[in-house]
Amino acid sequence: MKQSSLNRILTQAFGVLLGIGIAIWVLRGFGILTFVPGGVIWLLLLGAIAIGILSYAQRTWWRF
């Protein structure tokens, strides 16, 4: 797999996780998705941060 395609996949995964996490957080705040536990929201947001860091590291440091 080429470096640019891996970076594109990581960037898309970052955006998707961050978007879903923020959407669920906002909908839960409005009282629409009250059944979603807070831990799930934290996992989505922390997963997005981790994938963002991996994407940055892959783009700048890992040259394979």
Buried (B, 14 or more C-beta within 10 A) or exposed (E): EEEEEBBEBBBEBBEEBBEBBBEBBEEBEEEEBEEBEEEEBEEBBEBBBEBBEBBBEBBEEEEE
